[in-house]
Amino acid sequence: MSKHHLKLNLDKTEMVFLPGKGCPHRDLAITIDDSVVTSTRTARNLGVTLDDQLSFAANIASVTRSCRFLLYNIRRIRPFLTDKAAQVLIQALVISRLDYCNSLLAGAPASAIRPLELVQKAAARLVFNLPKFSHTTCLLRSLHWLPVAARIQFKTLVLAYRAVKGTAPSYLQAMVKPYTPGRPLRSAASRRLAAPALSGPCLRSTRSRLFSVLAPQWWNALPTDVRTAESLPIFRRRLKTHLFKKHYPDPPS
């Protein structure tokens, strides 16, 4: 930074130590221009709170807290809004926060994203101005809102599509490889991805949240017409339709 005549803003500088598996946490400190920067358990970067275990629990708590505050304020003016106006306002202020950088939560356990699901359900009830414990599945379906877990999968698969097409950043493209069968098969044209080999339960559990593992698994499970979409807008439309039918199946007649 000194070489390029840049000055580090020490008031906004944070340091997080990410220990390896089995490594104890260490209180590290570095000195820059006679100022000491100590390590912290969490740090905020581009609106995302990172923790030293990469569990994103602190980020989920922060998003949940800010969304609850917004819902509280919208609830105060809800009597003056139509259902459509309330939907637009909540989608712009609340749902957009749930979607921001949500691909970082890919592979997270259901218990971890549960607070975000509760926020989404509270938002759906507020759109229709319904009581606290009203059933929300039909509400989410009528609003065309995918569940939080599906929204995370949607964002991850969009990144996978861009990686397959070569429009994603190079580090993402390097994480996915096209599947090449050992002999000519009709499946060679289905645009499948090669799944990385995992061995041992320990390795499988530690790598299950990696993009290089989840993206091929989720990608190969898609219908062929979704994987072979000609453009990104078509892929997004077909993918949302697929996930919507998966999570909101038609009720039996």
C-alpha positions in Angstrom: 0.0 0.0 0.0 2.9 2.4 0.7 4.3 1.6 -2.7 1.1 2.7 -4.3 0.7 5.8 -2.0 -2.3 4.3 -0.2 -3.0 4.7 3.5 -4.7 2.0 5.6 -7.6 3.3 7.7 -6.8 1.7 11.0 -10.1 2.8 12.5 -11.9 0.5 10.0 -9.3 -2.4 10.0 -10.2 -5.7 11.6 -8.4 -9.0 11.8 -9.9 -12.4 12.0 -7.9 -15.5 12.7 -9.4 -18.6 11.0 -8.0 -21.6 12.8 -7.6 -25.0 11.1 -9.4 -28.1 12.4 -8.2 -28.9 15.9 -6.2 -25.7 16.1 -6.9 -23.6 19.2 -7.9 -19.9 18.9 -5.0 -17.5 19.3 -5.0 -13.9 20.3 -2.9 -12.5 17.5 -1.8 -8.8 17.1 0.0 -7.0 14.4 1.6 -3.5 14.4 1.0 -1.1 11.6 2.4 2.5 11.8 2.8 2.3 15.6 -0.8 1.1 15.9 -1.8 -2.3 17.2 -4.5 -4.3 15.4 -5.8 -7.3 17.5 -7.7 -10.2 16.3 -11.5 -10.4 16.8 -14.0 -13.2 16.6 -16.1 -11.5 14.0 -15.5 -8.9 11.3 -17.8 -7.1 8.9 -16.9 -7.0 5.2 -19.2 -5.8 2.4 -22.2 -6.0 4.6 -21.5 -9.6 5.7 -20.4 -10.5 9.2 -17.7 -13.2 9.1 -16.9 -15.2 12.2 -13.7 -17.2 13.0 -15.5 -20.5 12.5 -17.2 -19.5 9.2 -20.5 -20.7 10.6 -22.1 -17.3 9.6 -24.1 -17.5 12.9 -23.3 -13.9 13.6 -24.3 -12.8 10.1 -27.6 -14.7 10.4 -28.3 -13.0 13.8 -27.5 -9.6 12.3 -29.7 -10.1 9.3 -32.6 -11.4 11.4 -32.3 -8.4 13.8 -32.4 -5.8 11.1 -35.3 -7.5 9.3 -37.3 -7.7 12.5 -36.7 -4.0 13.1 -37.9 -3.2 9.5 -41.0 -5.4 9.9 -41.8 -3.7 13.2 -41.7 -0.3 11.5 -43.7 -1.5 8.4 -46.3 -3.0 10.8 -46.9 0.5 12.3 -47.9 1.9 8.9 -49.6 -1.3 7.5 -53.2 0.0 8.1 -52.4 2.8 5.5 -51.1 0.4 2.8 -52.8 -1.8 0.3 -51.7 -5.4 0.0 -49.8 -4.7 -3.1 -48.0 -1.7 -1.6 -47.1 -3.7 1.4 -45.7 -6.5 -0.7 -43.5 -4.2 -2.8 -42.2 -2.4 0.4 -41.5 -5.7 2.2 -39.8 -7.2 -0.9 -37.6 -4.1 -1.3 -36.6 -3.7 2.3 -36.8 -7.2 3.9 -36.7 -10.0 1.3 -33.8 -8.3 -0.4 -31.8 -8.5 2.9 -32.6 -12.2 3.2 -31.2 -12.7 -0.3 -28.1 -10.6 0.0 -25.0 -12.9 -0.2 -27.2 -15.9 0.8 -25.1 -18.3 -1.3 -22.6 -18.2 1.6 -25.1 -20.2 3.5 -25.2 -23.1 1.0 -25.1 -26.4 2.8 -25.8 -24.8 6.2 -28.0 -27.0 8.5 -31.7 -26.3 8.6 -31.4 -25.2 12.2 -29.0 -22.5 11.3 -31.2 -20.8 8.7 -34.4 -21.3 10.8 -34.3 -17.6 12.0 -34.3 -16.4 8.4 -37.3 -18.7 7.6 -39.2 -17.2 10.6 -38.6 -13.7 9.2 -39.9 -14.7 5.8 -43.0 -16.2 7.3 -43.6 -13.1 9.4 -43.1 -10.9 6.3 -45.7 -13.0 4.4 -48.2 -12.6 7.2 -47.6 -8.8 7.3 -48.3 -8.6 3.5 -51.8 -10.0 4.1 -52.1 -8.4 7.5 -52.8 -11.7 9.2 -52.3 -12.8 12.9 -49.0 -14.1 14.2 -49.7 -17.8 14.1 -51.4 -18.0 10.7 -50.4 -20.8 8.3 -47.9 -19.4 5.8 -47.4 -22.1 3.1 -50.4 -20.8 1.0 -49.3 -17.2 1.6 -45.7 -17.9 0.3 -47.2 -19.8 -2.7 -49.5 -16.9 -3.6 -46.6 -14.4 -3.3 -44.4 -16.7 -5.4 -41.7 -16.5 -2.7 -39.4 -19.5 -2.6 -38.5 -20.8 0.9 -35.2 -19.5 2.3 -33.4 -22.8 1.6 -34.6 -22.8 -2.0 -33.5 -19.2 -2.4 -30.0 -20.2 -1.3 -30.0 -23.1 -3.7 -31.3 -20.8 -6.5 -28.4 -18.3 -6.0 -25.8 -21.1 -5.9 -27.1 -22.7 -9.1 -27.1 -19.4 -10.9 -23.4 -19.1 -10.0 -22.9 -22.6 -11.2 -24.6 -21.8 -14.6 -22.3 -18.8 -15.0 -19.3 -20.9 -14.2 -20.4 -23.5 -16.8 -20.9 -20.7 -19.4 -17.5 -19.1 -18.6 -19.0 -15.8 -17.3 -18.3 -16.3 -13.6 -15.0 -15.3 -11.9 -12.1 -17.5 -12.8 -11.8 -18.9 -9.3 -15.4 -20.2 -9.5 -14.9 -21.6 -13.0 -11.9 -23.6 -11.7 -14.2 -25.3 -9.1 -16.5 -27.0 -11.6 -15.6 -29.4 -14.3 -17.8 -30.8 -17.1 -18.6 -34.5 -16.8 -16.9 -36.6 -19.5 -18.0 -40.2 -19.7 -15.4 -42.9 -20.5 -17.3 -43.9 -23.6 -19.8 -42.1 -25.9 -23.1 -41.8 -24.2 -26.3 -39.8 -24.9 -25.8 -38.2 -21.4 -22.6 -36.5 -22.7 -24.8 -33.7 -24.2 -26.8 -33.2 -21.0 -24.2 -30.7 -19.6 -23.6 -32.6 -16.3 -20.8 -31.7 -14.0 -18.1 -34.0 -12.6 -18.7 -34.6 -8.9 -15.5 -34.6 -6.8 -14.5 -37.9 -5.1 -15.1 -37.9 -1.4 -13.7 -40.6 0.8 -14.3 -41.1 4.5 -17.1 -39.7 6.7 -14.8 -37.0 8.2 -13.7 -35.7 4.8 -17.3 -35.8 3.6 -18.6 -33.8 6.5 -15.9 -31.1 6.3 -16.3 -30.6 2.6 -20.0 -30.8 2.2 -20.5 -27.0 2.2 -17.8 -26.4 -0.5 -19.1 -24.8 -3.7 -17.0 -27.4 -5.6 -19.1 -30.2 -3.9 -22.6 -28.7 -3.6 -22.7 -27.1 -7.1 -22.2 -30.4 -9.0 -24.6 -32.3 -6.7 -27.4 -29.7 -7.1 -26.7 -29.1 -10.8 -26.8 -32.8 -11.8 -30.1 -33.2 -10.0 -31.8 -30.6 -12.2 -34.0 -31.6 -15.1 -32.1 -31.6 -18.5 -34.1 -28.7 -19.9 -33.0 -26.5 -17.0 -29.3 -27.4 -17.3 -29.3 -26.9 -21.1 -31.0 -23.5 -21.0 -29.7 -21.2 -23.8 -29.2 -18.1 -21.7 -29.1 -16.9 -18.1 -32.6 -15.3 -18.1 -34.1 -18.6 -19.4 -32.1 -20.6 -16.9 -33.3 -18.4 -14.0 -37.0 -18.7 -15.1 -36.9 -22.5 -15.6 -34.9 -23.0 -12.3 -37.4 -21.0 -10.3 -40.3 -22.9 -11.9 -38.6 -26.2 -11.0 -37.9 -25.2 -7.4 -41.3 -23.7 -7.0 -43.0 -27.0 -8.1 -40.6 -28.9 -5.9 -41.4 -27.0 -2.7 -45.1 -26.2 -3.4 -46.5 -29.2 -5.2 -50.0 -29.0 -6.5 -52.5 -30.1 -3.9 -54.3 -33.3 -4.7 -57.6 -32.8 -6.5 
